[in-house]
Amino acid sequence: MVWSWKKLGCFEGGQETIDELKNILNPKDNINKRSVVKLVDKLIGQSVDNWRTKWYDIFQYHVQGIFY
């Protein structure tokens, strides 16, 4: 059995959804490396102490055995 992204409900939009996701994750605008690093650092900083992140990690540990 071959896995396919088409089985995921979030990708029901097909190739258009995939293209939109690619554009979000890999913007082609004039974004310099410093801006990207700053944005990623900000996102990591926001997630480190976020209660949702902590509870998701706990959930993953109990359901999947993934240590957090």
Secondary structure, DSSP 8 states (H G I E B T S, - for coil): ----GGGSGGGTTTHHHHHHHHHHHS--SS--HHHHHHHHHHHHHHHHT-HHHHHHHHHHHHHH----
